[in-house]
Amino acid sequence: MEREDMARGGICAGDIEPTREPALPSDQVAGTLAITLGYRGEGFSGYAEQPGQRTVAGELRRALQTLLRRDVDMECAGRTDAGVSALGQVVSVPVTAQELLRPARRLTASLVALTPDDLSIRGIRRGGQNFSARFDATQRSYRYRICCGPARPVLAWGHAWWLRSVPALDADAMHAAAQVLVGEHDFRSFCKATSAHLLEADGRSTCRCLSSVRVSRVREAGEELVAVDVTGNAFLHNMVRIIVGSLVEVGRGHRDTAWLEGALAARDRSAAGPTAPARGLVFERVDYPADALEAWR
């Protein structure tokens, strides 16, 4: 699921949670551990913890609580749905002054040992007492991969949408059509309808700002793919996957390049294309202000 907040203090559709006491009292917080996390989405029921389900947050919480020997509070840069993978998810955890003294190499090695094989600790950094992986993010970037033709993808199998009956997509037409999405717009047509209704009922906006949408042909590990790269300040529920599903309609020749502009203007989910499958989506990167994080030594 692609859902992030545009400003500190906001919440996204479905993010309303009961208030609870923080695991670490504010007078004991000396800084923040920021973990860059990767995971293969097929083995998880999404990022967010759910009763009886295996989730990214659940596995990471168990590792952190074993390591720190206490309860922890965690915030992520953007929650992902079941089947969505990540290379650059960021999770922030408030820590004590004593915990800040742990050497980076030892801390990283312990987290690697305590986490499963489909979850990767890709790096750790240090933030200030009030740093939030969620609210301090300035941009998020996603890549969606598509494989066309009758040959089943091999190494891209777990992170690409296989269009077996489509011999090729017109990536140039898709890229041209996508440029109408760049900038600040009301993306209601590209939001899951139930989530858009929740936002509207709560008086919140479906406007978001995309800084870049790029469609290109790429070759990865010997396989020819079409990649859709999307960067923006924040995303609505299923926004990237609906954008991709709509662009595929253009790439297949079912819609012309001008159609996407009309779909955007309609502010109606039924005006856009289908939602692309979760497995092709990878959360690539999160950007923060230059002074927000520093190396953990």
MARLUMDO-115375 format. One record per residue (C-alpha): residue number from 1; residue in three letters; x, y, z. Coordinates in steps of 0.05 Angstrom, whole numbers, padded with zeros to 5 digits, always signed. Example, Ala and Ser with C-alpha at 12.3 -4.5 7.8 and 13.67 -1.06 7.14 Angstrom:
2
ATOM  pos  code      c1      c2      c3
ATOM    1   ALA  +00246  -00090  +00156
ATOM    2   SER  +00273  -00021  +00143
This chain:
297
ATOM  pos  code      c1      c2      c3
ATOM    1   MET  +00000  +00000  +00000
ATOM    2   GLU  +00027  +00068  -00017
ATOM    3   ARG  +00003  +00115  +00037
ATOM    4   GLU  +00043  +00171  +00069
ATOM    5   ASP  +00030  +00237  +00103
ATOM    6   MET  +00045  +00304  +00073
ATOM    7   ALA  +00060  +00339  +00138
ATOM    8   ARG  +00077  +00325  +00210
ATOM    9   GLY  +00014  +00311  +00250
ATOM   10   GLY  -00029  +00286  +00192
ATOM   11   ILE  -00057  +00217  +00184
ATOM   12   CYS  -00075  +00174  +00125
ATOM   13   ALA  -00137  +00135  +00109
ATOM   14   GLY  -00139  +00074  +00154
ATOM   15   ASP  -00083  +00101  +00199
ATOM   16   ILE  -00127  +00120  +00258
ATOM   17   GLU  -00103  +00080  +00317
ATOM   18   PRO  -00120  +00081  +00391
ATOM   19   THR  -00076  +00127  +00433
ATOM   20   ARG  -00028  +00091  +00479
ATOM   21   GLU  +00029  +00107  +00525
ATOM   22   PRO  +00097  +00109  +00490
ATOM   23   ALA  +00143  +00050  +00503
ATOM   24   LEU  +00198  +00098  +00523
ATOM   25   PRO  +00180  +00160  +00565
ATOM   26   SER  +00199  +00225  +00531
ATOM   27   ASP  +00249  +00243  +00586
ATOM   28   GLN  +00289  +00179  +00569
ATOM   29   VAL  +00291  +00191  +00494
ATOM   30   ALA  +00362  +00214  +00474
ATOM   31   GLY  +00358  +00202  +00399
ATOM   32   THR  +00329  +00159  +00344
ATOM   33   LEU  +00352  +00095  +00310
ATOM   34   ALA  +00335  +00100  +00236
ATOM   35   ILE  +00337  +00032  +00201
ATOM   36   THR  +00338  +00026  +00125
ATOM   37   LEU  +00300  -00038  +00112
ATOM   38   GLY  +00290  -00084  +00052
ATOM   39   TYR  +00242  -00142  +00046
ATOM   40   ARG  +00213  -00191  -00004
ATOM   41   GLY  +00138  -00178  -00001
ATOM   42   GLU  +00110  -00245  -00021
ATOM   43   GLY  +00121  -00275  +00049
ATOM   44   PHE  +00087  -00218  +00087
ATOM   45   SER  +00016  -00195  +00098
ATOM   46   GLY  +00041  -00124  +00087
ATOM   47   TYR  +00082  -00078  +00132
ATOM   48   ALA  +00032  -00062  +00187
ATOM   49   GLU  +00022  -00110  +00245
ATOM   50   GLN  -00042  -00151  +00241
ATOM   51   PRO  -00066  -00204  +00291
ATOM   52   GLY  -00048  -00274  +00269
ATOM   53   GLN  -00011  -00250  +00207
ATOM   54   ARG  +00063  -00250  +00189
ATOM   55   THR  +00082  -00177  +00177
ATOM   56   VAL  +00145  -00136  +00167
ATOM   57   ALA  +00132  -00094  +00228
ATOM   58   GLY  +00118  -00155  +00270
ATOM   59   GLU  +00184  -00189  +00252
ATOM   60   LEU  +00223  -00125  +00262
ATOM   61   ARG  +00190  -00110  +00328
ATOM   62   ARG  +00208  -00179  +00355
ATOM   63   ALA  +00280  -00169  +00335
ATOM   64   LEU  +00285  -00100  +00365
ATOM   65   GLN  +00252  -00120  +00430
ATOM   66   THR  +00299  -00180  +00437
ATOM   67   LEU  +00359  -00136  +00423
ATOM   68   LEU  +00340  -00077  +00467
ATOM   69   ARG  +00304  -00119  +00520
ATOM   70   ARG  +00245  -00072  +00524
ATOM   71   ASP  +00182  -00051  +00486
ATOM   72   VAL  +00194  -00005  +00426
ATOM   73   ASP  +00156  +00047  +00387
ATOM   74   MET  +00166  +00046  +00311
ATOM   75   GLU  +00146  +00092  +00254
ATOM   76   CYS  +00156  +00075  +00181
ATOM   77   ALA  +00163  +00120  +00120
ATOM   78   GLY  +00104  +00088  +00085
ATOM   79   ARG  +00063  +00025  +00098
ATOM   80   THR  +00062  -00027  +00043
ATOM   81   ASP  +00009  -00078  +00025
ATOM   82   ALA  +00016  -00154  +00022
ATOM   83   GLY  +00061  -00173  -00035
ATOM   84   VAL  +00096  -00105  -00042
ATOM   85   SER  +00172  -00108  -00033
ATOM   86   ALA  +00221  -00055  -00009
ATOM   87   LEU  +00294  -00036  -00017
ATOM   88   GLY  +00293  +00029  +00020
ATOM   89   GLN  +00238  +00029  +00073
ATOM   90   VAL  +00259  +00070  +00134
ATOM   91   VAL  +00236  +00055  +00205
ATOM   92   SER  +00251  +00101  +00264
ATOM   93   VAL  +00256  +00078  +00336
ATOM   94   PRO  +00267  +00125  +00396
ATOM   95   VAL  +00327  +00103  +00438
ATOM   96   THR  +00362  +00120  +00504
ATOM   97   ALA  +00430  +00152  +00514
ATOM   98   GLN  +00459  +00084  +00533
ATOM   99   GLU  +00431  +00052  +00470
ATOM  100   LEU  +00462  +00107  +00428
ATOM  101   LEU  +00531  +00083  +00451
ATOM  102   ARG  +00524  +00015  +00419
ATOM  103   PRO  +00574  +00008  +00362
ATOM  104   ALA  +00543  +00007  +00292
ATOM  105   ARG  +00576  -00058  +00271
ATOM  106   ARG  +00552  -00096  +00332
ATOM  107   LEU  +00482  -00067  +00329
ATOM  108   THR  +00474  -00083  +00255
ATOM  109   ALA  +00501  -00154  +00264
ATOM  110   SER  +00453  -00167  +00320
ATOM  111   LEU  +00393  -00143  +00280
ATOM  112   VAL  +00414  -00185  +00220
ATOM  113   ALA  +00420  -00247  +00264
ATOM  114   LEU  +00351  -00234  +00295
ATOM  115   THR  +00312  -00223  +00230
ATOM  116   PRO  +00288  -00274  +00179
ATOM  117   ASP  +00320  -00286  +00110
ATOM  118   ASP  +00267  -00246  +00072
ATOM  119   LEU  +00280  -00183  +00113
ATOM  120   SER  +00345  -00144  +00103
ATOM  121   ILE  +00378  -00093  +00149
ATOM  122   ARG  +00409  -00049  +00096
ATOM  123   GLY  +00437  +00005  +00141
ATOM  124   ILE  +00427  +00044  +00205
ATOM  125   ARG  +00432  +00119  +00218
ATOM  126   ARG  +00422  +00165  +00277
ATOM  127   GLY  +00370  +00220  +00283
ATOM  128   GLY  +00351  +00271  +00335
ATOM  129   GLN  +00302  +00261  +00392
ATOM  130   ASN  +00243  +00283  +00349
ATOM  131   PHE  +00261  +00250  +00283
ATOM  132   SER  +00204  +00212  +00250
ATOM  133   ALA  +00214  +00166  +00190
ATOM  134   ARG  +00143  +00182  +00170
ATOM  135   PHE  +00134  +00256  +00181
ATOM  136   ASP  +00204  +00281  +00164
ATOM  137   ALA  +00205  +00248  +00096
ATOM  138   THR  +00207  +00297  +00038
ATOM  139   GLN  +00200  +00247  -00020
ATOM  140   ARG  +00185  +00173  -00031
ATOM  141   SER  +00205  +00135  -00094
ATOM  142   TYR  +00175  +00071  -00122
ATOM  143   ARG  +00192  +00026  -00181
ATOM  144   TYR  +00142  -00019  -00215
ATOM  145   ARG  +00168  -00074  -00261
ATOM  146   ILE  +00130  -00107  -00318
ATOM  147   CYS  +00150  -00168  -00359
ATOM  148   CYS  +00116  -00179  -00426
ATOM  149   GLY  +00109  -00240  -00471
ATOM  150   PRO  +00100  -00315  -00466
ATOM  151   ALA  +00166  -00330  -00430
ATOM  152   ARG  +00156  -00334  -00355
ATOM  153   PRO  +00203  -00286  -00318
ATOM  154   VAL  +00259  -00321  -00281
ATOM  155   LEU  +00296  -00276  -00232
ATOM  156   ALA  +00243  -00222  -00236
ATOM  157   TRP  +00187  -00271  -00219
ATOM  158   GLY  +00176  -00247  -00148
ATOM  159   HIS  +00177  -00172  -00164
ATOM  160   ALA  +00147  -00162  -00233
ATOM  161   TRP  +00078  -00164  -00265
ATOM  162   TRP  +00078  -00217  -00320
ATOM  163   LEU  +00034  -00197  -00379
ATOM  164   ARG  +00039  -00264  -00414
ATOM  165   SER  -00011  -00247  -00470
ATOM  166   VAL  +00020  -00179  -00485
ATOM  167   PRO  +00081  -00186  -00531
ATOM  168   ALA  +00105  -00114  -00518
ATOM  169   LEU  +00085  -00048  -00487
ATOM  170   ASP  +00096  +00020  -00520
ATOM  171   ALA  +00140  +00049  -00464
ATOM  172   ASP  +00148  +00115  -00502
ATOM  173   ALA  +00073  +00125  -00506
ATOM  174   MET  +00066  +00107  -00432
ATOM  175   HIS  +00120  +00157  -00413
ATOM  176   ALA  +00088  +00213  -00455
ATOM  177   ALA  +00020  +00200  -00424
ATOM  178   ALA  +00049  +00199  -00353
ATOM  179   GLN  +00076  +00270  -00357
ATOM  180   VAL  +00007  +00298  -00344
ATOM  181   LEU  +00012  +00269  -00274
ATOM  182   VAL  +00074  +00308  -00255
ATOM  183   GLY  +00061  +00366  -00208
ATOM  184   GLU  +00008  +00377  -00155
ATOM  185   HIS  -00060  +00348  -00172
ATOM  186   ASP  -00122  +00318  -00141
ATOM  187   PHE  -00108  +00244  -00150
ATOM  188   ARG  -00175  +00219  -00126
ATOM  189   SER  -00183  +00179  -00191
ATOM  190   PHE  -00120  +00141  -00172
ATOM  191   CYS  -00140  +00124  -00101
ATOM  192   LYS  -00176  +00063  -00076
ATOM  193   ALA  -00249  +00086  -00073
ATOM  194   THR  -00262  +00066  +00000
ATOM  195   SER  -00200  +00103  +00023
ATOM  196   ALA  -00219  +00165  -00017
ATOM  197   HIS  -00287  +00165  +00017
ATOM  198   LEU  -00254  +00160  +00086
ATOM  199   LEU  -00208  +00219  +00070
ATOM  200   GLU  -00267  +00260  +00045
ATOM  201   ALA  -00309  +00244  +00107
ATOM  202   ASP  -00252  +00266  +00151
ATOM  203   GLY  -00242  +00331  +00112
ATOM  204   ARG  -00174  +00311  +00085
ATOM  205   SER  -00147  +00323  +00016
ATOM  206   THR  -00133  +00275  -00041
ATOM  207   CYS  -00083  +00324  -00071
ATOM  208   ARG  -00011  +00300  -00077
ATOM  209   CYS  +00051  +00325  -00114
ATOM  210   LEU  +00092  +00280  -00160
ATOM  211   SER  +00161  +00306  -00179
ATOM  212   SER  +00175  +00252  -00230
ATOM  213   VAL  +00141  +00196  -00269
ATOM  214   ARG  +00186  +00158  -00317
ATOM  215   VAL  +00172  +00097  -00360
ATOM  216   SER  +00231  +00062  -00391
ATOM  217   ARG  +00256  -00004  -00419
ATOM  218   VAL  +00307  -00036  -00373
ATOM  219   ARG  +00349  -00099  -00373
ATOM  220   GLU  +00359  -00131  -00305
ATOM  221   ALA  +00395  -00197  -00294
ATOM  222   GLY  +00388  -00215  -00367
ATOM  223   GLU  +00313  -00201  -00371
ATOM  224   GLU  +00278  -00146  -00411
ATOM  225   LEU  +00228  -00107  -00369
ATOM  226   VAL  +00188  -00043  -00371
ATOM  227   ALA  +00200  -00001  -00309
ATOM  228   VAL  +00154  +00054  -00282
ATOM  229   ASP  +00190  +00100  -00233
ATOM  230   VAL  +00147  +00147  -00191
ATOM  231   THR  +00172  +00198  -00141
ATOM  232   GLY  +00128  +00244  -00099
ATOM  233   ASN  +00119  +00277  -00032
ATOM  234   ALA  +00064  +00228  -00011
ATOM  235   PHE  +00017  +00176  -00039
ATOM  236   LEU  -00055  +00154  -00032
ATOM  237   HIS  -00078  +00083  -00021
ATOM  238   ASN  -00059  +00042  -00084
ATOM  239   MET  -00040  +00105  -00121
ATOM  240   VAL  +00023  +00079  -00155
ATOM  241   ARG  -00011  +00013  -00174
ATOM  242   ILE  -00070  +00049  -00205
ATOM  243   ILE  -00024  +00095  -00243
ATOM  244   VAL  +00013  +00034  -00270
ATOM  245   GLY  -00051  -00002  -00288
ATOM  246   SER  -00074  +00060  -00326
ATOM  247   LEU  -00008  +00068  -00362
ATOM  248   VAL  -00010  -00004  -00385
ATOM  249   GLU  -00077  +00011  -00419
ATOM  250   VAL  -00039  +00064  -00459
ATOM  251   GLY  +00020  +00018  -00472
ATOM  252   ARG  -00025  -00037  -00499
ATOM  253   GLY  -00058  +00012  -00547
ATOM  254   HIS  -00126  +00007  -00512
ATOM  255   ARG  -00124  +00082  -00495
ATOM  256   ASP  -00090  +00141  -00527
ATOM  257   THR  -00040  +00186  -00491
ATOM  258   ALA  -00093  +00241  -00479
ATOM  259   TRP  -00139  +00194  -00441
ATOM  260   LEU  -00099  +00198  -00376
ATOM  261   GLU  -00110  +00273  -00371
ATOM  262   GLY  -00186  +00262  -00373
ATOM  263   ALA  -00181  +00207  -00321
ATOM  264   LEU  -00142  +00253  -00274
ATOM  265   ALA  -00192  +00310  -00283
ATOM  266   ALA  -00252  +00265  -00270
ATOM  267   ARG  -00235  +00255  -00196
ATOM  268   ASP  -00270  +00188  -00199
ATOM  269   ARG  -00238  +00120  -00190
ATOM  270   SER  -00279  +00089  -00246
ATOM  271   ALA  -00247  +00138  -00296
ATOM  272   ALA  -00177  +00108  -00288
ATOM  273   GLY  -00149  +00040  -00306
ATOM  274   PRO  -00145  -00024  -00265
ATOM  275   THR  -00102  -00033  -00203
ATOM  276   ALA  -00036  -00068  -00221
ATOM  277   PRO  -00018  -00128  -00178
ATOM  278   ALA  +00021  -00116  -00114
ATOM  279   ARG  +00080  -00162  -00132
ATOM  280   GLY  +00109  -00115  -00184
ATOM  281   LEU  +00117  -00056  -00136
ATOM  282   VAL  +00181  -00041  -00098
ATOM  283   PHE  +00189  +00016  -00048
ATOM  284   GLU  +00257  +00041  -00071
ATOM  285   ARG  +00278  +00102  -00030
ATOM  286   VAL  +00259  +00155  +00020
ATOM  287   ASP  +00290  +00225  +00021
ATOM  288   TYR  +00301  +00268  +00083
ATOM  289   PRO  +00329  +00338  +00095
ATOM  290   ALA  +00405  +00337  +00091
ATOM  291   ASP  +00414  +00349  +00166
ATOM  292   ALA  +00360  +00301  +00191
ATOM  293   LEU  +00404  +00239  +00196
ATOM  294   GLU  +00477  +00223  +00208
ATOM  295   ALA  +00519  +00160  +00206
ATOM  296   TRP  +00514  +00114  +00266
ATOM  297   ARG  +00586  +00100  +00288
